[in-house]
Amino acid sequence: MTGSAREFYDSLAADYHRIFPDWDASMSRQAATLDALVRRELGAGPHRLLDCACGIGTQAIGLARAGHRVVGSDLSPVAAARAAVEAAARGVALPAAAADMRQLPFGPGAFDVVVCADNSLAHLLTARDVGEALREMRRVLTDDGLLLLTLRDYDDIRRTRPDSRPPQVSHGLDGRSITFQLWHWHDDGERYDQEYFQLVPEGEGWQVRVRRTTSWALTRSQVTDAVTAAGFADVAWLMPDISGFYQPVLAARASAAYEAANDRG
């Protein structure tokens, strides 16, 4: 059985940095790429930015260090709390709250940029849930504001349906740890259960930690259609060889025409 996304990330929060060979290096690298996209689209800023799936701060901390006024929110209160602590330890303020991206606790037009990274959208398992989340992202964006959303390359994954992911080795103060995943595909060929294994140093051996959750392998066309229906325009996909980010990045602008039509409705 898989647990809820909140349970999964509450449990993983203390170990999330172990996903990366070097978490601080990954933070800096990812923030540099996303910051360049923001500045290219909106100018130098600084900009008001919401990371609506901030986790422990992997993107949000670096973007705050780049000078943007960043707020974080995450379904997991444990992860959001760690994000604020990790930001403070690195000399930046990161207000972070526990919030479901389908019900964001922010006013209309509060942000110039919304970031939803690290495959977070894939934890929403129905078209209704995806639509609700994207409409909330549109609502809290100013007209012509920028959405940056990153997902695994599910177009390729849906064709091959892998049953595992390669192990990742992380180097930390307590030594090396290993993360790997087993995937169990549903009969629909679109959703899969993840068994998320981490081998963490303990004494002379290892402690094995296992978490479970479910994801929806959304293709780029599915996401494009959902983003457009939620009130975004100028939708573009930037692949890793172009953007420099480790996952495909969707960039889109909040459509003023959509908001005006909703106001009339």
Sine and cosine of phi, psi and omega as CSV:
sin_phi,cos_phi,sin_psi,cos_psi,sin_omega,cos_omega
0.00,0.00,0.61,-0.79,0.07,-1.00
-0.99,-0.13,0.50,-0.86,0.06,-1.00
-1.00,0.00,0.07,-1.00,0.05,-1.00
-0.94,0.33,0.32,-0.95,0.03,-1.00
-0.88,0.48,-0.62,0.79,0.02,-1.00
-0.90,0.44,-0.72,0.70,0.02,-1.00
-0.87,0.50,-0.66,0.75,0.00,-1.00
-0.86,0.51,-0.77,0.64,-0.07,-1.00
-0.98,0.20,-0.47,0.88,0.15,-0.99
-0.86,0.51,-0.69,0.72,-0.01,-1.00
-0.94,0.34,-0.61,0.79,-0.10,-1.00
-0.98,0.17,-0.31,0.95,-0.19,-0.98
-0.80,0.60,-0.68,0.73,-0.05,-1.00
-0.93,0.37,-0.38,0.93,-0.07,-1.00
-0.92,-0.40,0.07,1.00,-0.15,-0.99
-0.87,0.49,-0.58,0.82,0.00,-1.00
-0.87,0.49,-0.36,0.93,-0.03,-1.00
-0.95,0.30,-0.18,0.98,0.07,-1.00
-0.91,0.42,-0.46,0.89,-0.14,-0.99
-0.97,-0.26,0.60,-0.80,0.10,-0.99
-0.83,0.56,-0.63,0.78,0.04,-1.00
-0.53,-0.85,0.97,-0.23,-0.14,-0.99
-0.89,0.47,-0.70,0.71,-0.02,-1.00
-0.89,0.46,-0.62,0.78,0.05,-1.00
-0.91,0.42,-0.64,0.77,0.04,-1.00
-0.91,0.42,-0.68,0.74,0.05,-1.00
-0.82,0.57,-0.76,0.64,-0.05,-1.00
-0.90,0.44,-0.68,0.73,-0.04,-1.00
-0.92,0.40,-0.72,0.70,-0.02,-1.00
-0.92,0.39,-0.68,0.74,0.00,-1.00
-0.89,0.46,-0.63,0.77,0.01,-1.00
-0.87,0.49,-0.65,0.76,0.00,-1.00
-0.93,0.37,-0.75,0.67,-0.02,-1.00
-0.92,0.39,-0.63,0.77,0.04,-1.00
-0.87,0.49,-0.65,0.76,0.02,-1.00
-0.89,0.46,-0.62,0.78,0.04,-1.00
-0.92,0.40,-0.68,0.73,0.02,-1.00
-0.87,0.49,-0.75,0.66,-0.04,-1.00
-0.91,0.41,-0.57,0.82,0.04,-1.00
-0.90,0.43,-0.62,0.78,-0.07,-1.00
-0.99,0.10,-0.60,0.80,-0.18,-0.98
-0.87,-0.49,-0.08,1.00,-0.07,-1.00
1.00,-0.08,-0.02,-1.00,-0.19,-0.98
-0.91,0.41,-0.54,0.84,-0.01,-1.00
0.99,0.17,-0.47,-0.88,0.21,0.98
-0.95,0.32,0.37,-0.93,-0.05,-1.00
-0.88,-0.47,0.43,-0.90,0.11,-0.99
-0.98,0.17,0.86,-0.51,-0.17,-0.98
-0.76,-0.65,0.75,-0.66,0.13,-0.99
-0.95,-0.32,0.81,-0.58,0.23,-0.97
-0.99,-0.17,0.98,-0.21,-0.18,-0.98
-1.00,0.08,0.03,1.00,0.12,-0.99
-0.61,-0.79,0.86,0.51,-0.25,-0.97
-0.95,0.31,-0.33,0.94,-0.06,-1.00
0.82,0.57,-0.72,-0.70,0.01,-1.00
-1.00,-0.02,0.18,0.98,0.14,-0.99
0.96,-0.26,0.31,0.95,-0.13,-0.99
-0.84,0.54,-0.68,0.74,0.06,-1.00
-1.00,-0.08,-0.65,0.76,-0.15,-0.99
-0.89,0.46,-0.66,0.75,-0.05,-1.00
-0.89,0.45,-0.72,0.69,0.01,-1.00
-0.90,0.44,-0.61,0.79,0.02,-1.00
-0.93,0.35,-0.56,0.83,0.11,-0.99
-0.92,0.40,-0.64,0.77,0.03,-1.00
-0.91,0.41,-0.43,0.90,0.06,-1.00
-0.98,0.22,-0.08,1.00,0.10,-0.99
0.94,-0.33,-0.09,1.00,-0.01,-1.00
-0.97,0.22,0.41,-0.91,0.04,-1.00
-1.00,0.01,1.00,-0.07,-0.21,-0.98
-0.98,-0.21,0.69,-0.72,0.18,-0.98
-0.87,-0.50,0.66,-0.75,0.04,-1.00
-0.93,-0.37,0.55,-0.84,0.19,-0.98
-0.61,-0.80,0.48,-0.88,-0.02,-1.00
-0.40,-0.92,0.52,-0.85,0.06,-1.00
-0.85,0.52,-0.53,0.85,-0.04,-1.00
-1.00,-0.03,0.91,-0.42,0.07,-1.00
-0.91,0.42,-0.49,0.87,0.02,-1.00
-0.92,0.39,-0.70,0.71,0.02,-1.00
-0.91,0.40,-0.70,0.72,-0.01,-1.00
-0.87,0.49,-0.66,0.75,0.02,-1.00
-0.90,0.44,-0.66,0.75,0.03,-1.00
-0.91,0.41,-0.60,0.80,0.01,-1.00
-0.85,0.53,-0.70,0.71,0.00,-1.00
-0.89,0.45,-0.66,0.75,0.00,-1.00
-0.92,0.40,-0.71,0.71,-0.01,-1.00
-0.91,0.42,-0.59,0.81,0.04,-1.00
-0.90,0.44,-0.73,0.68,0.00,-1.00
-0.86,0.50,-0.62,0.78,0.01,-1.00
-0.91,0.42,-0.34,0.94,-0.01,-1.00
-0.96,-0.29,0.22,0.98,0.18,-0.98
1.00,0.08,0.29,0.96,0.04,-1.00
-0.77,-0.64,0.44,-0.90,0.07,-1.00
-1.00,-0.01,0.73,-0.69,0.07,-1.00
-0.68,-0.73,1.00,-0.01,0.14,-0.99
-0.86,0.51,0.79,-0.61,-0.07,-1.00
-0.66,-0.75,0.71,-0.70,-0.06,-1.00
-0.77,-0.64,0.44,-0.90,0.14,-0.99
-0.99,0.17,0.84,-0.54,-0.03,-1.00
-0.35,-0.94,0.66,-0.76,0.13,-0.99
-0.97,0.23,0.77,-0.64,-0.01,-1.00
-0.89,0.45,-0.23,0.97,0.08,-1.00
-0.99,0.14,-0.17,0.99,0.01,-1.00
-0.56,-0.83,0.96,0.27,-0.08,-1.00
-0.97,0.23,0.73,-0.69,-0.09,-1.00
-1.00,0.04,0.74,0.67,-0.04,-1.00
-0.74,-0.68,0.43,-0.90,-0.05,-1.00
-0.97,0.23,0.27,-0.96,0.05,-1.00
-0.87,0.49,0.68,-0.74,0.06,-1.00
0.92,0.40,0.41,0.91,-0.07,-1.00
-0.97,0.26,-0.30,0.95,-0.14,-0.99
-0.73,-0.68,0.47,-0.88,0.11,-0.99
-1.00,0.02,-0.44,0.90,-0.07,-1.00
-0.65,-0.76,0.68,-0.74,0.22,-0.98
-0.87,-0.50,0.78,-0.62,0.08,-1.00
-0.94,-0.34,0.73,-0.69,0.09,-1.00
-0.69,-0.72,1.00,-0.07,-0.20,-0.98
-0.92,-0.40,-0.03,-1.00,0.11,-0.99
0.86,0.52,0.62,0.79,0.12,-0.99
0.91,0.41,0.36,0.93,-0.10,-1.00
-0.90,0.43,-0.61,0.79,-0.04,-1.00
-0.86,0.50,-0.46,0.89,-0.07,-1.00
-0.92,0.38,-0.24,0.97,0.06,-1.00
-0.98,0.20,-0.16,0.99,0.11,-0.99
-1.00,0.03,0.85,-0.53,-0.28,-0.96
-0.98,-0.22,0.01,1.00,0.04,-1.00
-0.74,-0.67,0.40,-0.92,0.04,-1.00
-0.88,0.47,-0.56,0.83,0.02,-1.00
-0.89,0.45,-0.71,0.70,-0.01,-1.00
-0.90,0.43,-0.68,0.73,0.04,-1.00
-0.87,0.50,-0.71,0.71,0.01,-1.00
-0.88,0.47,-0.66,0.75,0.03,-1.00
-0.88,0.48,-0.70,0.71,-0.01,-1.00
-0.89,0.45,-0.70,0.71,-0.03,-1.00
-0.92,0.38,-0.59,0.81,0.07,-1.00
-0.91,0.41,-0.58,0.82,0.07,-1.00
-0.92,0.40,-0.65,0.76,0.06,-1.00
-0.88,0.48,-0.65,0.76,0.05,-1.00
-0.91,0.42,-0.66,0.75,-0.06,-1.00
-0.88,0.48,-0.66,0.75,-0.08,-1.00
-1.00,0.10,-0.04,1.00,0.05,-1.00
-1.00,-0.02,0.60,-0.80,0.19,-0.98
-0.92,0.39,0.40,-0.92,0.06,-1.00
-0.82,0.57,0.72,-0.69,-0.05,-1.00
0.94,0.33,0.20,0.98,0.09,-1.00
-0.92,0.39,0.22,-0.97,-0.18,-0.98
-0.95,-0.32,0.77,-0.64,0.17,-0.99
-0.97,-0.23,0.77,-0.64,0.15,-0.99
-0.85,-0.53,0.90,-0.44,-0.10,-0.99
-0.78,-0.63,0.76,-0.65,-0.01,-1.00
-0.85,-0.53,0.65,-0.76,0.00,-1.00
-0.66,-0.75,0.35,-0.94,0.19,-0.98
-0.85,0.53,0.34,-0.94,0.06,-1.00
-0.98,0.18,0.97,0.24,-0.09,-1.00
-0.96,0.29,-0.31,0.95,0.08,-1.00
-0.85,0.53,-0.70,0.71,0.02,-1.00
-0.97,0.26,-0.66,0.75,-0.05,-1.00
-0.89,0.45,-0.62,0.79,0.01,-1.00
-0.90,0.44,-0.48,0.88,0.01,-1.00
-0.97,0.26,-0.59,0.81,-0.14,-0.99
-0.98,-0.18,-0.38,0.92,0.00,-1.00
0.71,0.71,0.91,0.43,0.01,-1.00
-0.90,0.43,0.46,-0.89,0.02,-1.00
-0.97,-0.26,0.10,0.99,0.04,-1.00
-0.30,-0.95,0.21,-0.98,0.12,-0.99
-0.87,-0.50,0.52,-0.85,-0.02,-1.00
-0.88,0.48,0.57,-0.82,0.05,-1.00
-0.89,0.46,0.57,-0.82,0.10,-1.00
-0.90,-0.43,0.74,-0.68,0.03,-1.00
-0.96,-0.26,0.80,-0.61,0.02,-1.00
-0.93,-0.37,0.59,-0.81,0.01,-1.00
-0.92,-0.38,0.88,-0.48,-0.02,-1.00
-0.72,-0.69,-0.07,-1.00,-0.02,-1.00
-0.90,0.44,-0.45,0.89,0.00,-1.00
-1.00,-0.08,0.17,0.99,0.01,-1.00
0.95,-0.31,-0.29,-0.96,-0.01,-1.00
-1.00,0.06,0.60,-0.80,0.16,-0.99
-0.77,-0.64,0.35,-0.94,-0.10,-0.99
-0.79,-0.61,0.73,-0.69,0.05,-1.00
-0.85,-0.53,0.73,-0.69,0.14,-0.99
-0.50,-0.87,0.29,-0.96,-0.09,-1.00
-0.78,-0.63,0.60,-0.80,0.24,-0.97
-0.94,-0.34,0.68,-0.73,-0.03,-1.00
-0.91,-0.42,0.68,-0.73,0.02,-1.00
-0.83,-0.56,0.95,-0.30,-0.12,-0.99
-0.98,0.21,0.64,-0.77,0.11,-0.99
-0.97,0.24,0.26,-0.97,-0.02,-1.00
-0.90,0.45,-0.41,0.91,-0.01,-1.00
-0.96,0.29,-0.17,0.99,0.01,-1.00
0.96,0.29,0.09,1.00,-0.04,-1.00
-0.90,-0.44,-0.57,0.82,-0.05,-1.00
-0.95,-0.31,0.44,-0.90,-0.02,-1.00
-0.51,-0.86,0.52,-0.85,0.11,-0.99
-1.00,-0.04,0.67,-0.74,0.03,-1.00
-0.95,-0.31,0.73,-0.68,0.27,-0.96
-0.96,-0.28,0.88,-0.48,-0.18,-0.98
-0.95,-0.32,0.96,-0.27,-0.09,-1.00
-0.98,-0.18,0.69,-0.73,0.17,-0.99
-0.75,-0.66,0.77,-0.63,0.10,-0.99
-0.98,-0.21,0.91,-0.40,-0.13,-0.99
-0.91,-0.41,0.70,-0.72,-0.01,-1.00
-0.85,0.53,0.69,-0.72,0.06,-1.00
-0.52,-0.85,0.94,-0.33,-0.05,-1.00
0.86,0.51,-0.79,-0.61,0.03,-1.00
-1.00,-0.02,0.05,1.00,-0.06,-1.00
-0.72,-0.70,-0.61,-0.79,-0.12,-0.99
-0.73,-0.68,0.55,-0.84,0.25,-0.97
-0.96,-0.28,0.74,-0.67,-0.01,-1.00
-0.98,-0.18,0.83,-0.55,0.03,-1.00
-0.90,-0.44,0.77,-0.64,-0.07,-1.00
-0.82,-0.58,0.79,-0.61,0.10,-0.99
-0.82,-0.57,0.41,-0.91,-0.07,-1.00
-0.70,-0.71,0.63,-0.78,0.06,-1.00
-0.38,-0.92,0.04,-1.00,-0.03,-1.00
-0.81,-0.59,0.60,-0.80,0.02,-1.00
-0.74,-0.67,0.37,-0.93,0.05,-1.00
-0.93,-0.37,0.87,-0.49,-0.04,-1.00
-0.99,0.17,0.99,0.17,-0.07,-1.00
-0.97,0.23,0.78,-0.62,0.07,-1.00
-0.97,0.23,0.27,-0.96,0.00,-1.00
-0.89,0.45,-0.59,0.81,0.02,-1.00
-0.92,0.39,-0.62,0.79,0.06,-1.00
-0.89,0.47,-0.69,0.72,-0.01,-1.00
-0.94,0.35,-0.66,0.75,0.03,-1.00
-0.85,0.53,-0.72,0.69,0.01,-1.00
-0.88,0.47,-0.67,0.74,-0.03,-1.00
-0.93,0.37,-0.66,0.76,0.01,-1.00
-0.90,0.43,-0.68,0.73,0.02,-1.00
-0.89,0.45,-0.69,0.72,0.01,-1.00
-0.90,0.43,-0.43,0.90,-0.02,-1.00
-0.99,0.10,-0.04,1.00,0.10,-1.00
0.95,-0.31,0.46,0.89,0.03,-1.00
-0.92,-0.39,0.46,-0.89,0.03,-1.00
-0.75,-0.67,0.09,-1.00,0.03,-1.00
0.81,0.59,0.71,0.70,-0.05,-1.00
-0.96,0.27,0.77,-0.64,0.02,-1.00
-0.64,-0.77,0.60,-0.80,0.09,-1.00
-0.97,-0.24,0.77,-0.64,0.04,-1.00
-0.92,-0.38,0.92,-0.40,-0.04,-1.00
-0.99,0.16,0.34,-0.94,-0.09,-1.00
-0.82,0.57,-0.56,0.83,-0.01,-1.00
-0.94,0.33,-0.28,0.96,0.04,-1.00
-0.99,-0.15,-0.75,0.67,-0.11,-0.99
-0.99,0.14,-0.51,0.86,-0.15,-0.99
1.00,0.06,-0.08,1.00,0.05,-1.00
-0.99,0.12,0.41,-0.91,-0.14,-0.99
-0.98,0.19,-0.23,0.97,0.08,-1.00
-0.82,-0.57,0.35,-0.94,0.18,-0.98
-0.83,0.55,0.66,-0.76,-0.02,-1.00
-0.90,-0.43,0.81,-0.59,0.17,-0.99
-1.00,-0.07,0.79,-0.62,0.12,-0.99
-0.90,-0.44,0.72,-0.69,0.00,-1.00
-0.50,-0.87,0.37,-0.93,0.00,-1.00
-0.92,-0.39,0.63,-0.78,0.02,-1.00
-0.93,0.35,0.83,-0.55,-0.11,-0.99
-0.99,0.13,0.86,-0.51,0.06,-1.00
-0.91,0.41,-0.55,0.83,0.00,-1.00
-0.89,0.45,-0.63,0.78,0.02,-1.00
-0.90,0.44,-0.69,0.72,-0.03,-1.00
-0.91,0.41,-0.65,0.76,0.02,-1.00
-0.90,0.44,-0.63,0.77,0.02,-1.00
-0.91,0.42,-0.63,0.78,0.05,-1.00
-0.91,0.42,-0.62,0.78,0.02,-1.00
-0.90,0.44,-0.64,0.77,0.01,-1.00
-0.93,0.37,-0.52,0.85,0.00,-1.00
-0.94,0.33,0.00,0.00,0.00,0.00
